[in-house]
Amino acid sequence: MDITPYIAKGFPGNFDRAIAEVGVGGIDREQSQGMVRLCPETEEFLYDGYSPTRIRYNRGTRPRLEEIAARLVGTTPHERATAAMAWIVEQVKHPHTCGPLAPDRAHTEEELIDSERGWCNEQTRVFVALCEVMEIPTRLVFLFHENEVSGHTTAEVYIDGRWAFFDITFNLTVELPDGRLAEARELSGSYRELAHDAYRPSLAHYYTRTHPFVENEPGWNPRERPHVDRGGDLLAYIGICNYLIEGVKVIK
């Protein structure tokens, strides 16, 4: 499939322009501008063929990440990915909760960990890297709110034969009625109410911890930020981006 017409294009409002002019650098800029928009034309491709579902990691390539991964508790991909997310929440804190931070640092994952701080896209990139070191296929998922102002970065992890939504900043996944973890596309559509329920306590807690500078942050100030009761509206529009770290190869 030719995905060129859908790469960082076709989002509503001013999102296309925001992506084109995004104020980040390095790999973060490449990922932002390389996302593929989820839409009826791309949905089947993005959820069946676009992203690798079997990977192998060459031990010794990223020793710092290996050391962290070795300390994470769990035996299944679900348990280990959940542990990685919880570790990042505590060790790579979002600037909204700890003070202003330049958006264009273009750090490696190790440098982000050393800095102990990271924007949502940076937190997610560390998460993807840790999961891939554990040979768990993972990809970035960019979210665009229904209000056409707020944006966010999350991930999907390949678990039990399907992609599962993980929001690292808010430390959450969403369980479907049948017990499976929800995909981003499901939360964007028929299961939006489940997303609202999942985000409600996380957003309420988050908003009590934000620093004063957030009052002026586009999309996340009190006038524009996602409503506590409708956090699922963050998934109104979605872009997906693959990211294979050094040392990881795809198994056919």
C-alpha positions as CSV (number, residue, x, y, z in Angstrom):
1,M,0.0,0.0,0.0
2,D,1.2,3.5,-0.8
3,I,1.0,5.3,2.5
4,T,2.5,8.6,1.3
5,P,-0.9,10.4,1.2
6,Y,-1.4,9.6,4.8
7,I,2.0,10.4,6.4
8,A,1.4,13.3,8.8
9,K,-1.4,14.6,6.5
10,G,-5.2,14.9,6.7
11,F,-5.7,15.6,10.3
12,P,-8.4,18.1,11.2
13,G,-7.9,21.8,12.3
14,N,-4.4,23.0,12.5
15,F,-2.9,19.6,13.3
16,D,-1.2,19.2,9.9
17,R,0.6,22.5,10.3
18,A,1.5,21.7,14.0
19,I,3.1,18.5,12.9
20,A,5.0,20.1,10.0
21,E,6.3,22.8,12.4
22,V,6.7,20.7,15.5
23,G,9.2,22.2,17.9
24,V,11.2,19.0,18.6
25,G,14.4,17.7,17.1
26,G,16.2,14.6,16.1
27,I,14.4,11.3,16.2
28,D,11.4,12.9,18.0
29,R,10.9,15.1,14.9
30,E,11.3,12.2,12.5
31,Q,8.7,10.2,14.4
32,S,6.2,13.1,14.6
33,Q,6.5,13.8,10.9
34,G,6.6,10.1,9.9
35,M,3.4,9.0,11.6
36,V,0.7,7.4,9.4
37,R,-2.8,8.7,9.9
38,L,-5.3,6.0,10.9
39,C,-8.4,6.2,8.7
40,P,-10.6,3.8,6.8
41,E,-8.1,3.6,4.0
42,T,-5.2,2.7,6.2
43,E,-6.8,0.8,9.1
44,E,-6.4,-2.7,7.8
45,F,-2.8,-2.0,6.8
46,L,-1.8,-0.4,10.1
47,Y,-3.3,-3.2,12.1
48,D,-2.2,-6.1,9.9
49,G,1.2,-5.6,8.2
50,Y,2.6,-2.2,8.9
51,S,4.4,-3.0,12.2
52,P,6.6,-6.0,13.0
53,T,5.0,-8.4,15.3
54,R,8.1,-10.6,15.9
55,I,11.5,-9.1,16.8
56,R,14.8,-10.2,18.1
57,Y,17.2,-8.1,20.2
58,N,21.0,-8.4,20.0
59,R,22.2,-8.6,23.6
60,G,24.9,-6.2,24.5
61,T,23.8,-3.4,22.1
62,R,22.0,-1.3,24.7
63,P,23.4,-2.4,28.1
64,R,21.8,0.3,30.1
65,L,18.3,-0.6,28.9
66,E,19.1,-4.3,29.5
67,E,20.0,-3.5,33.1
68,I,16.7,-1.7,33.7
69,A,14.7,-4.4,31.9
70,A,16.3,-7.1,34.0
71,R,14.9,-5.5,37.1
72,L,11.3,-5.3,35.9
73,V,8.9,-7.8,37.5
74,G,6.8,-10.1,35.3
75,T,6.9,-13.1,33.1
76,T,4.4,-12.4,30.3
77,P,4.7,-9.6,27.8
78,H,1.6,-7.9,29.4
79,E,3.2,-8.0,32.9
80,R,6.6,-6.8,31.7
81,A,5.2,-4.0,29.6
82,T,3.1,-2.9,32.5
83,A,6.1,-2.9,34.7
84,A,8.1,-0.9,32.2
85,M,5.3,1.7,32.1
86,A,5.2,2.0,35.9
87,W,9.0,2.4,36.1
88,I,9.0,5.2,33.5
89,V,6.2,7.1,35.4
90,E,8.4,7.2,38.5
91,Q,11.9,7.6,36.8
92,V,11.2,9.8,33.8
93,K,8.7,12.3,35.1
94,H,6.6,14.6,32.8
95,P,7.6,18.3,32.9
96,H,4.0,19.3,33.7
97,T,4.6,17.7,37.1
98,C,8.2,18.8,37.8
99,G,8.9,22.0,36.0
100,P,9.6,23.5,32.5
101,L,11.8,21.6,30.0
102,A,13.0,22.3,26.5
103,P,11.1,20.3,23.9
104,D,13.9,19.8,21.4
105,R,16.6,18.0,23.4
106,A,16.8,15.1,20.9
107,H,18.2,12.8,23.6
108,T,18.9,9.1,23.3
109,E,16.8,6.9,25.5
110,E,19.7,6.6,28.0
111,E,20.1,10.3,28.1
112,L,16.3,10.7,28.8
113,I,16.6,8.3,31.7
114,D,19.6,10.1,33.1
115,S,17.7,13.4,32.9
116,E,14.9,11.9,34.9
117,R,12.4,13.9,32.9
118,G,10.6,13.6,29.6
119,W,7.7,14.9,27.6
120,C,5.0,12.3,26.6
121,N,6.7,11.5,23.3
122,E,10.0,11.0,25.2
123,Q,8.5,8.9,27.9
124,T,6.9,6.8,25.2
125,R,10.1,6.4,23.3
126,V,11.9,5.1,26.4
127,F,8.9,2.7,26.9
128,V,9.2,1.4,23.3
129,A,13.0,0.9,23.7
130,L,12.6,-1.0,27.0
131,C,9.9,-3.2,25.5
132,E,12.0,-4.0,22.4
133,V,15.0,-4.9,24.6
134,M,12.6,-7.4,26.1
135,E,11.7,-8.5,22.5
136,I,8.1,-7.2,22.9
137,P,7.0,-5.5,19.6
138,T,5.9,-1.9,20.4
139,R,5.1,1.2,18.4
140,L,4.3,4.9,19.0
141,V,0.7,6.1,18.8
142,F,0.1,9.8,18.4
143,L,-3.3,11.1,19.7
144,F,-5.2,14.2,18.6
145,H,-8.1,15.4,20.7
146,E,-11.6,16.0,19.4
147,N,-11.2,19.7,20.3
148,E,-8.6,19.9,17.5
149,V,-6.1,21.5,19.9
150,S,-4.7,19.0,22.4
151,G,-2.2,16.3,21.4
152,H,-0.5,13.4,23.2
153,T,1.8,10.5,22.5
154,T,1.2,6.9,23.6
155,A,2.0,3.4,22.5
156,E,0.7,0.1,21.4
157,V,2.3,-3.2,22.4
158,Y,1.8,-6.5,20.5
159,I,0.3,-8.9,23.1
160,D,-1.5,-12.1,22.5
161,G,-1.8,-11.6,18.8
162,R,-3.1,-8.0,18.8
163,W,-2.1,-4.5,19.5
164,A,-2.8,-3.2,23.0
165,F,-3.0,0.5,24.0
166,F,-0.6,1.8,26.7
167,D,-0.6,5.4,27.9
168,I,2.8,5.8,29.6
169,T,2.3,9.4,30.9
170,F,-1.0,8.4,32.6
171,N,0.1,4.9,33.5
172,L,-3.0,3.2,32.0
173,T,-4.3,0.5,29.8
174,V,-8.0,-0.2,29.0
175,E,-9.6,-3.6,29.5
176,L,-12.5,-4.6,27.2
177,P,-15.5,-6.5,28.5
178,D,-14.0,-9.8,27.4
179,G,-10.8,-9.1,29.4
180,R,-8.5,-8.3,26.5
181,L,-6.6,-5.0,26.4
182,A,-8.1,-2.5,24.0
183,E,-6.5,-1.3,20.8
184,A,-6.2,2.5,20.2
185,R,-8.6,2.2,17.3
186,E,-11.2,0.6,19.4
187,L,-11.0,3.3,22.0
188,S,-11.2,5.9,19.2
189,G,-14.6,4.4,18.2
190,S,-17.0,2.0,19.8
191,Y,-15.2,1.8,23.1
192,R,-14.7,5.5,23.7
193,E,-16.8,5.3,27.0
194,L,-14.3,2.8,28.4
195,A,-11.5,5.2,27.6
196,H,-13.4,8.0,29.4
197,D,-13.7,5.7,32.5
198,A,-10.0,4.8,32.4
199,Y,-8.7,8.3,32.0
200,R,-11.0,9.9,34.6
201,P,-9.0,9.2,37.8
202,S,-5.6,9.7,36.0
203,L,-6.5,13.1,34.6
204,A,-8.1,14.2,37.9
205,H,-4.8,13.3,39.7
206,Y,-2.6,14.8,37.0
207,Y,-4.4,18.2,37.0
208,T,-3.8,18.5,40.8
209,R,0.0,18.1,40.2
210,T,0.7,20.4,37.2
211,H,3.1,23.3,37.7
212,P,2.0,26.9,37.0
213,F,3.7,27.1,33.6
214,V,1.2,24.7,32.3
215,E,-1.4,27.5,32.5
216,N,0.1,28.7,29.1
217,E,0.8,25.4,27.5
218,P,-1.1,24.9,24.2
219,G,-3.7,22.2,24.5
220,W,-3.1,21.5,28.1
221,N,-3.9,24.7,29.9
222,P,-7.2,24.8,31.9
223,R,-9.1,26.3,28.9
224,E,-8.2,23.6,26.4
225,R,-7.1,20.5,28.2
226,P,-9.1,17.3,28.0
227,H,-12.1,17.3,30.3
228,V,-11.7,14.9,33.3
229,D,-14.8,13.0,32.3
230,R,-14.0,12.8,28.6
231,G,-10.3,11.8,28.5
232,G,-11.1,9.3,25.7
233,D,-11.7,12.1,23.3
234,L,-7.9,12.3,23.1
235,L,-8.2,9.3,20.8
236,A,-10.5,11.1,18.3
237,Y,-7.7,11.1,15.6
238,I,-4.7,8.8,15.6
239,G,-1.3,8.5,13.9
240,I,1.0,5.5,14.2
241,C,4.8,5.3,13.9
242,N,7.2,2.3,14.0
243,Y,10.4,2.7,15.9
244,L,13.0,-0.1,16.0
245,I,16.0,0.8,18.2
246,E,19.5,-0.2,17.5
247,G,20.1,-3.9,18.1
248,V,16.6,-5.0,17.1
249,K,15.8,-6.8,13.9
250,V,12.5,-8.1,12.5
251,I,11.9,-11.8,12.3
252,K,9.9,-12.8,9.2
